[in-house]
Amino acid sequence: MLQIVPSWLCNAVDTTGAGDVFHGAFTYGVHYSWHIDNIILFASLTAAISIEKKGVRESMPDLAVVHHSLNSYERNLTQYFEE
């Protein structure tokens, strides 16, 4: 089954390491047996947060930052409702 997951709206500064951050967060969710929808949500948000600062190590968010950010980031849904 194909599922479209909308991206997070963020201010991209440096995308270096975003894939690594995504995969690390994805693996974290798998390790804790989360539902796939929650894993994708968590991994994509973690990667979105990581590209808002310059540098790989400096931009990697910790768990508290990701949880706090869940309510402050918006999803990019417009492309899915255009005719």
Biopython code that builds the backbone (N, CA, C, O; Angstrom):
import numpy as np
from Bio.PDB.StructureBuilder import StructureBuilder

atoms = [
    (1, "MET", "N", (0.831, -1.175, 0.000)),
    (1, "MET", "CA", (0.000, 0.000, 0.000)),
    (1, "MET", "C", (0.881, 1.245, 0.000)),
    (1, "MET", "O", (1.835, 1.341, 0.772)),
    (2, "LEU", "N", (0.559, 2.180, -0.857)),
    (2, "LEU", "CA", (1.285, 3.436, -0.948)),
    (2, "LEU", "C", (0.610, 4.466, -0.059)),
    (2, "LEU", "O", (-0.610, 4.625, -0.087)),
    (3, "GLN", "N", (1.407, 5.157, 0.722)),
    (3, "GLN", "CA", (0.866, 6.199, 1.590)),
    (3, "GLN", "C", (1.703, 7.452, 1.417)),
    (3, "GLN", "O", (2.931, 7.389, 1.461)),
    (4, "ILE", "N", (1.055, 8.584, 1.221)),
    (4, "ILE", "CA", (1.748, 9.863, 1.079)),
    (4, "ILE", "C", (1.847, 10.510, 2.451)),
    (4, "ILE", "O", (0.854, 10.636, 3.167)),
    (5, "VAL", "N", (3.053, 10.914, 2.802)),
    (5, "VAL", "CA", (3.288, 11.563, 4.092)),
    (5, "VAL", "C", (3.704, 13.002, 3.819)),
    (5, "VAL", "O", (4.784, 13.229, 3.275)),
    (6, "PRO", "N", (2.879, 13.974, 4.180)),
    (6, "PRO", "CA", (3.214, 15.376, 3.937)),
    (6, "PRO", "C", (4.482, 15.790, 4.679)),
    (6, "PRO", "O", (4.763, 15.314, 5.779)),
    (7, "SER", "N", (5.228, 16.674, 4.057)),
    (7, "SER", "CA", (6.461, 17.161, 4.680)),
    (7, "SER", "C", (6.138, 18.210, 5.745)),
    (7, "SER", "O", (5.019, 18.717, 5.827)),
    (8, "TRP", "N", (7.144, 18.517, 6.551)),
    (8, "TRP", "CA", (7.032, 19.554, 7.576)),
    (8, "TRP", "C", (7.506, 20.867, 6.986)),
    (8, "TRP", "O", (8.486, 20.885, 6.241)),
    (9, "LEU", "N", (6.844, 21.955, 7.298)),
    (9, "LEU", "CA", (7.287, 23.271, 6.869)),
    (9, "LEU", "C", (8.406, 23.720, 7.802)),
    (9, "LEU", "O", (8.225, 23.784, 9.018)),
    (10, "CYS", "N", (9.561, 24.030, 7.223)),
    (10, "CYS", "CA", (10.688, 24.465, 8.042)),
    (10, "CYS", "C", (11.588, 25.369, 7.217)),
    (10, "CYS", "O", (11.437, 25.468, 6.000)),
    (11, "ASN", "N", (12.513, 26.019, 7.881)),
    (11, "ASN", "CA", (13.460, 26.912, 7.232)),
    (11, "ASN", "C", (14.771, 26.158, 7.016)),
    (11, "ASN", "O", (15.609, 26.099, 7.915)),
    (12, "ALA", "N", (14.948, 25.587, 5.836)),
    (12, "ALA", "CA", (16.138, 24.779, 5.553)),
    (12, "ALA", "C", (17.378, 25.657, 5.445)),
    (12, "ALA", "O", (17.430, 26.583, 4.634)),
    (13, "VAL", "N", (18.371, 25.356, 6.270)),
    (13, "VAL", "CA", (19.639, 26.079, 6.278)),
    (13, "VAL", "C", (20.762, 25.181, 5.773)),
    (13, "VAL", "O", (21.568, 25.603, 4.944)),
    (14, "ASP", "N", (20.822, 23.951, 6.265)),
    (14, "ASP", "CA", (21.880, 23.008, 5.894)),
    (14, "ASP", "C", (21.302, 21.594, 5.951)),
    (14, "ASP", "O", (20.963, 21.101, 7.026)),
    (15, "THR", "N", (21.193, 20.949, 4.796)),
    (15, "THR", "CA", (20.579, 19.616, 4.748)),
    (15, "THR", "C", (21.578, 18.486, 4.967)),
    (15, "THR", "O", (21.212, 17.313, 4.904)),
    (16, "THR", "N", (22.825, 18.828, 5.221)),
    (16, "THR", "CA", (23.840, 17.807, 5.469)),
    (16, "THR", "C", (23.443, 16.951, 6.672)),
    (16, "THR", "O", (23.181, 17.472, 7.756)),
    (17, "GLY", "N", (23.401, 15.660, 6.473)),
    (17, "GLY", "CA", (23.102, 14.732, 7.557)),
    (17, "GLY", "C", (21.627, 14.478, 7.799)),
    (17, "GLY", "O", (21.282, 13.696, 8.685)),
    (18, "ALA", "N", (20.742, 15.115, 7.038)),
    (18, "ALA", "CA", (19.301, 14.946, 7.266)),
    (18, "ALA", "C", (18.861, 13.495, 7.084)),
    (18, "ALA", "O", (18.024, 12.999, 7.838)),
    (19, "GLY", "N", (19.417, 12.824, 6.097)),
    (19, "GLY", "CA", (19.075, 11.413, 5.882)),
    (19, "GLY", "C", (19.540, 10.538, 7.029)),
    (19, "GLY", "O", (18.838, 9.614, 7.440)),
    (20, "ASP", "N", (20.723, 10.830, 7.545)),
    (20, "ASP", "CA", (21.240, 10.071, 8.691)),
    (20, "ASP", "C", (20.359, 10.281, 9.922)),
    (20, "ASP", "O", (20.068, 9.340, 10.660)),
    (21, "VAL", "N", (19.942, 11.522, 10.130)),
    (21, "VAL", "CA", (19.065, 11.827, 11.261)),
    (21, "VAL", "C", (17.731, 11.101, 11.094)),
    (21, "VAL", "O", (17.210, 10.520, 12.046)),
    (22, "PHE", "N", (17.180, 11.138, 9.872)),
    (22, "PHE", "CA", (15.918, 10.441, 9.605)),
    (22, "PHE", "C", (16.050, 8.955, 9.920)),
    (22, "PHE", "O", (15.209, 8.383, 10.613)),
    (23, "HIS", "N", (17.112, 8.336, 9.407)),
    (23, "HIS", "CA", (17.282, 6.895, 9.621)),
    (23, "HIS", "C", (17.521, 6.547, 11.092)),
    (23, "HIS", "O", (17.053, 5.513, 11.570)),
    (24, "GLY", "N", (18.235, 7.393, 11.796)),
    (24, "GLY", "CA", (18.442, 7.162, 13.226)),
    (24, "GLY", "C", (17.139, 7.234, 14.004)),
    (24, "GLY", "O", (16.871, 6.396, 14.864)),
    (25, "ALA", "N", (16.330, 8.241, 13.695)),
    (25, "ALA", "CA", (15.041, 8.388, 14.371)),
    (25, "ALA", "C", (14.092, 7.256, 13.984)),
    (25, "ALA", "O", (13.325, 6.771, 14.815)),
    (26, "PHE", "N", (14.146, 6.839, 12.727)),
    (26, "PHE", "CA", (13.322, 5.720, 12.261)),
    (26, "PHE", "C", (13.688, 4.446, 13.025)),
    (26, "PHE", "O", (12.813, 3.714, 13.489)),
    (27, "THR", "N", (14.978, 4.197, 13.148)),
    (27, "THR", "CA", (15.457, 3.015, 13.866)),
    (27, "THR", "C", (15.047, 3.060, 15.335)),
    (27, "THR", "O", (14.706, 2.032, 15.919)),
    (28, "TYR", "N", (15.080, 4.243, 15.928)),
    (28, "TYR", "CA", (14.643, 4.416, 17.316)),
    (28, "TYR", "C", (13.190, 3.962, 17.469)),
    (28, "TYR", "O", (12.861, 3.214, 18.390)),
    (29, "GLY", "N", (12.335, 4.414, 16.569)),
    (29, "GLY", "CA", (10.928, 4.030, 16.620)),
    (29, "GLY", "C", (10.713, 2.546, 16.411)),
    (29, "GLY", "O", (9.869, 1.940, 17.071)),
    (30, "VAL", "N", (11.475, 1.948, 15.491)),
    (30, "VAL", "CA", (11.374, 0.502, 15.253)),
    (30, "VAL", "C", (11.803, -0.261, 16.502)),
    (30, "VAL", "O", (11.162, -1.234, 16.900)),
    (31, "HIS", "N", (12.898, 0.192, 17.113)),
    (31, "HIS", "CA", (13.411, -0.461, 18.319)),
    (31, "HIS", "C", (12.352, -0.522, 19.422)),
    (31, "HIS", "O", (12.244, -1.516, 20.141)),
    (32, "TYR", "N", (11.579, 0.551, 19.542)),
    (32, "TYR", "CA", (10.551, 0.600, 20.583)),
    (32, "TYR", "C", (9.180, 0.116, 20.098)),
    (32, "TYR", "O", (8.168, 0.327, 20.766)),
    (33, "SER", "N", (9.158, -0.525, 18.946)),
    (33, "SER", "CA", (7.941, -1.153, 18.390)),
    (33, "SER", "C", (6.780, -0.177, 18.206)),
    (33, "SER", "O", (5.624, -0.528, 18.440)),
    (34, "TRP", "N", (7.096, 1.050, 17.785)),
    (34, "TRP", "CA", (6.047, 2.023, 17.516)),
    (34, "TRP", "C", (5.292, 1.628, 16.252)),
    (34, "TRP", "O", (5.802, 0.855, 15.441)),
    (35, "HIS", "N", (4.100, 2.146, 16.082)),
    (35, "HIS", "CA", (3.333, 1.976, 14.854)),
    (35, "HIS", "C", (4.052, 2.741, 13.737)),
    (35, "HIS", "O", (4.642, 3.791, 13.987)),
    (36, "ILE", "N", (4.005, 2.224, 12.523)),
    (36, "ILE", "CA", (4.740, 2.819, 11.404)),
    (36, "ILE", "C", (4.355, 4.282, 11.180)),
    (36, "ILE", "O", (5.216, 5.085, 10.821)),
    (37, "ASP", "N", (3.102, 4.650, 11.379)),
    (37, "ASP", "CA", (2.698, 6.050, 11.212)),
    (37, "ASP", "C", (3.427, 6.960, 12.198)),
    (37, "ASP", "O", (3.849, 8.057, 11.835)),
    (38, "ASN", "N", (3.573, 6.512, 13.430)),
    (38, "ASN", "CA", (4.294, 7.299, 14.438)),
    (38, "ASN", "C", (5.788, 7.349, 14.147)),
    (38, "ASN", "O", (6.440, 8.363, 14.398)),
    (39, "ILE", "N", (6.327, 6.263, 13.622)),
    (39, "ILE", "CA", (7.749, 6.235, 13.268)),
    (39, "ILE", "C", (8.041, 7.263, 12.184)),
    (39, "ILE", "O", (8.997, 8.030, 12.296)),
    (40, "ILE", "N", (7.221, 7.283, 11.135)),
    (40, "ILE", "CA", (7.422, 8.229, 10.034)),
    (40, "ILE", "C", (7.251, 9.666, 10.522)),
    (40, "ILE", "O", (8.038, 10.539, 10.155)),
    (41, "LEU", "N", (6.251, 9.917, 11.331)),
    (41, "LEU", "CA", (6.029, 11.248, 11.891)),
    (41, "LEU", "C", (7.247, 11.708, 12.686)),
    (41, "LEU", "O", (7.735, 12.822, 12.498)),
    (42, "PHE", "N", (7.727, 10.855, 13.562)),
    (42, "PHE", "CA", (8.876, 11.166, 14.407)),
    (42, "PHE", "C", (10.149, 11.365, 13.580)),
    (42, "PHE", "O", (10.878, 12.335, 13.788)),
    (43, "ALA", "N", (10.414, 10.461, 12.655)),
    (43, "ALA", "CA", (11.642, 10.533, 11.852)),
    (43, "ALA", "C", (11.647, 11.755, 10.944)),
    (43, "ALA", "O", (12.669, 12.430, 10.819)),
    (44, "SER", "N", (10.521, 12.045, 10.313)),
    (44, "SER", "CA", (10.483, 13.194, 9.408)),
    (44, "SER", "C", (10.571, 14.511, 10.175)),
    (44, "SER", "O", (11.205, 15.453, 9.699)),
    (45, "LEU", "N", (9.952, 14.597, 11.345)),
    (45, "LEU", "CA", (10.060, 15.810, 12.154)),
    (45, "LEU", "C", (11.484, 15.988, 12.668)),
    (45, "LEU", "O", (12.009, 17.102, 12.661)),
    (46, "THR", "N", (12.103, 14.923, 13.107)),
    (46, "THR", "CA", (13.479, 14.998, 13.597)),
    (46, "THR", "C", (14.414, 15.497, 12.500)),
    (46, "THR", "O", (15.279, 16.336, 12.754)),
    (47, "ALA", "N", (14.245, 14.987, 11.286)),
    (47, "ALA", "CA", (15.064, 15.436, 10.155)),
    (47, "ALA", "C", (14.769, 16.894, 9.812)),
    (47, "ALA", "O", (15.690, 17.653, 9.508)),
    (48, "ALA", "N", (13.497, 17.294, 9.857)),
    (48, "ALA", "CA", (13.138, 18.686, 9.564)),
    (48, "ALA", "C", (13.791, 19.645, 10.558)),
    (48, "ALA", "O", (14.293, 20.699, 10.169)),
    (49, "ILE", "N", (13.784, 19.283, 11.817)),
    (49, "ILE", "CA", (14.421, 20.123, 12.839)),
    (49, "ILE", "C", (15.922, 20.217, 12.582)),
    (49, "ILE", "O", (16.524, 21.275, 12.763)),
    (50, "SER", "N", (16.518, 19.113, 12.162)),
    (50, "SER", "CA", (17.976, 19.067, 11.987)),
    (50, "SER", "C", (18.480, 19.944, 10.851)),
    (50, "SER", "O", (19.651, 20.325, 10.856)),
    (51, "ILE", "N", (17.643, 20.277, 9.882)),
    (51, "ILE", "CA", (18.128, 21.078, 8.750)),
    (51, "ILE", "C", (17.960, 22.579, 8.978)),
    (51, "ILE", "O", (18.281, 23.378, 8.098)),
    (52, "GLU", "N", (17.467, 22.961, 10.134)),
    (52, "GLU", "CA", (17.258, 24.382, 10.417)),
    (52, "GLU", "C", (18.481, 25.082, 11.007)),
    (52, "GLU", "O", (18.456, 26.295, 11.217)),
    (53, "LYS", "N", (19.539, 24.340, 11.274)),
    (53, "LYS", "CA", (20.785, 24.924, 11.770)),
    (53, "LYS", "C", (21.937, 24.437, 10.910)),
    (53, "LYS", "O", (21.840, 23.397, 10.259)),
    (54, "LYS", "N", (23.016, 25.186, 10.910)),
    (54, "LYS", "CA", (24.201, 24.798, 10.149)),
    (54, "LYS", "C", (25.043, 23.820, 10.960)),
    (54, "LYS", "O", (25.211, 23.976, 12.170)),
    (55, "GLY", "N", (25.565, 22.814, 10.274)),
    (55, "GLY", "CA", (26.411, 21.821, 10.922)),
    (55, "GLY", "C", (25.631, 20.583, 11.305)),
    (55, "GLY", "O", (24.451, 20.653, 11.648)),
    (56, "VAL", "N", (26.305, 19.451, 11.241)),
    (56, "VAL", "CA", (25.627, 18.182, 11.508)),
    (56, "VAL", "C", (25.427, 17.955, 13.003)),
    (56, "VAL", "O", (24.304, 17.721, 13.450)),
    (57, "ARG", "N", (26.486, 18.022, 13.761)),
    (57, "ARG", "CA", (26.383, 17.744, 15.202)),
    (57, "ARG", "C", (25.578, 18.812, 15.934)),
    (57, "ARG", "O", (24.785, 18.506, 16.824)),
    (58, "GLU", "N", (25.791, 20.054, 15.550)),
    (58, "GLU", "CA", (25.113, 21.159, 16.224)),
    (58, "GLU", "C", (23.609, 21.151, 15.979)),
    (58, "GLU", "O", (22.837, 21.652, 16.797)),
    (59, "SER", "N", (23.203, 20.586, 14.862)),
    (59, "SER", "CA", (21.787, 20.652, 14.487)),
    (59, "SER", "C", (20.982, 19.424, 14.893)),
    (59, "SER", "O", (19.760, 19.413, 14.745)),
    (60, "MET", "N", (21.642, 18.399, 15.400)),
    (60, "MET", "CA", (20.924, 17.175, 15.750)),
    (60, "MET", "C", (20.089, 17.397, 17.015)),
    (60, "MET", "O", (20.639, 17.640, 18.089)),
    (61, "PRO", "N", (18.742, 17.312, 16.885)),
    (61, "PRO", "CA", (17.896, 17.568, 18.057)),
    (61, "PRO", "C", (17.873, 16.384, 19.015)),
    (61, "PRO", "O", (17.997, 15.232, 18.599)),
    (62, "ASP", "N", (17.714, 16.679, 20.287)),
    (62, "ASP", "CA", (17.543, 15.581, 21.238)),
    (62, "ASP", "C", (16.055, 15.262, 21.360)),
    (62, "ASP", "O", (15.212, 15.966, 20.805)),
    (63, "LEU", "N", (15.751, 14.216, 22.077)),
    (63, "LEU", "CA", (14.382, 13.717, 22.180)),
    (63, "LEU", "C", (13.421, 14.769, 22.733)),
    (63, "LEU", "O", (12.291, 14.885, 22.260)),
    (64, "ALA", "N", (13.860, 15.528, 23.723)),
    (64, "ALA", "CA", (12.998, 16.555, 24.321)),
    (64, "ALA", "C", (12.632, 17.634, 23.305)),
    (64, "ALA", "O", (11.492, 18.098, 23.277)),
    (65, "VAL", "N", (13.581, 18.030, 22.481)),
    (65, "VAL", "CA", (13.325, 19.045, 21.454)),
    (65, "VAL", "C", (12.299, 18.542, 20.445)),
    (65, "VAL", "O", (11.398, 19.283, 20.053)),
    (66, "VAL", "N", (12.432, 17.295, 20.028)),
    (66, "VAL", "CA", (11.494, 16.728, 19.054)),
    (66, "VAL", "C", (10.089, 16.676, 19.643)),
    (66, "VAL", "O", (9.130, 17.080, 18.985)),
    (67, "HIS", "N", (9.956, 16.191, 20.856)),
    (67, "HIS", "CA", (8.634, 16.121, 21.486)),
    (67, "HIS", "C", (8.023, 17.513, 21.670)),
    (67, "HIS", "O", (6.823, 17.698, 21.463)),
    (68, "HIS", "N", (8.835, 18.477, 22.051)),
    (68, "HIS", "CA", (8.347, 19.846, 22.222)),
    (68, "HIS", "C", (7.916, 20.438, 20.886)),
    (68, "HIS", "O", (6.971, 21.225, 20.837)),
    (69, "SER", "N", (8.591, 20.073, 19.814)),
    (69, "SER", "CA", (8.330, 20.637, 18.490)),
    (69, "SER", "C", (7.096, 20.072, 17.804)),
    (69, "SER", "O", (6.628, 20.644, 16.820)),
    (70, "LEU", "N", (6.567, 18.979, 18.293)),
    (70, "LEU", "CA", (5.396, 18.360, 17.654)),
    (70, "LEU", "C", (4.237, 19.334, 17.488)),
    (70, "LEU", "O", (3.500, 19.253, 16.505)),
    (71, "ASN", "N", (4.068, 20.243, 18.425)),
    (71, "ASN", "CA", (2.954, 21.184, 18.357)),
    (71, "ASN", "C", (3.300, 22.502, 17.679)),
    (71, "ASN", "O", (2.406, 23.310, 17.425)),
    (72, "SER", "N", (4.566, 22.738, 17.381)),
    (72, "SER", "CA", (4.944, 24.030, 16.819)),
    (72, "SER", "C", (5.248, 23.991, 15.322)),
    (72, "SER", "O", (5.389, 25.044, 14.701)),
    (73, "TYR", "N", (5.351, 22.820, 14.740)),
    (73, "TYR", "CA", (5.611, 22.711, 13.306)),
    (73, "TYR", "C", (4.311, 22.448, 12.560)),
    (73, "TYR", "O", (3.422, 21.758, 13.058)),
    (74, "GLU", "N", (4.215, 23.008, 11.356)),
    (74, "GLU", "CA", (3.044, 22.784, 10.522)),
    (74, "GLU", "C", (3.387, 21.800, 9.413)),
    (74, "GLU", "O", (4.541, 21.694, 8.997)),
    (75, "ARG", "N", (2.372, 21.081, 8.941)),
    (75, "ARG", "CA", (2.558, 20.140, 7.839)),
    (75, "ARG", "C", (2.241, 20.831, 6.522)),
    (75, "ARG", "O", (1.372, 21.702, 6.467)),
    (76, "ASN", "N", (2.937, 20.447, 5.468)),
    (76, "ASN", "CA", (2.711, 20.971, 4.132)),
    (76, "ASN", "C", (1.642, 20.120, 3.452)),
    (76, "ASN", "O", (1.961, 19.116, 2.815)),
    (77, "LEU", "N", (0.382, 20.515, 3.584)),
    (77, "LEU", "CA", (-0.729, 19.735, 3.050)),
    (77, "LEU", "C", (-1.288, 20.292, 1.749)),
    (77, "LEU", "O", (-2.098, 19.629, 1.100)),
    (78, "THR", "N", (-0.883, 21.480, 1.353)),
    (78, "THR", "CA", (-1.512, 22.137, 0.207)),
    (78, "THR", "C", (-1.393, 21.340, -1.083)),
    (78, "THR", "O", (-2.345, 21.305, -1.862)),
    (79, "GLN", "N", (-0.284, 20.714, -1.327)),
    (79, "GLN", "CA", (-0.097, 20.002, -2.590)),
    (79, "GLN", "C", (-1.051, 18.821, -2.740)),
    (79, "GLN", "O", (-1.262, 18.346, -3.856)),
    (80, "TYR", "N", (-1.614, 18.349, -1.674)),
    (80, "TYR", "CA", (-2.499, 17.196, -1.740)),
    (80, "TYR", "C", (-3.952, 17.582, -1.969)),
    (80, "TYR", "O", (-4.807, 16.720, -2.173)),
    (81, "PHE", "N", (-4.230, 18.894, -1.934)),
    (81, "PHE", "CA", (-5.602, 19.346, -2.119)),
    (81, "PHE", "C", (-5.766, 20.227, -3.344)),
    (81, "PHE", "O", (-6.844, 20.775, -3.573)),
    (82, "GLU", "N", (-4.701, 20.371, -4.141)),
    (82, "GLU", "CA", (-4.804, 21.163, -5.363)),
    (82, "GLU", "C", (-5.519, 20.359, -6.438)),
    (82, "GLU", "O", (-5.411, 19.134, -6.498)),
    (83, "GLU", "N", (-6.249, 21.074, -7.284)),
    (83, "GLU", "CA", (-6.960, 20.380, -8.355)),
    (83, "GLU", "C", (-6.131, 20.330, -9.604)),
    (83, "GLU", "O", (-6.570, 19.782, -10.615)),
]
sb = StructureBuilder()
sb.init_structure("model")
sb.init_model(0)
sb.init_chain("A")
sb.init_seg("    ")
for serial, (resi, resn, name, xyz) in enumerate(atoms, 1):
    if name == "N":
        sb.init_residue(resn, " ", resi, " ")
    sb.init_atom(name, np.array(xyz, "f"), 0.0, 1.0, " ", f" {name:<3s}", serial, name[0])
structure = sb.get_structure()
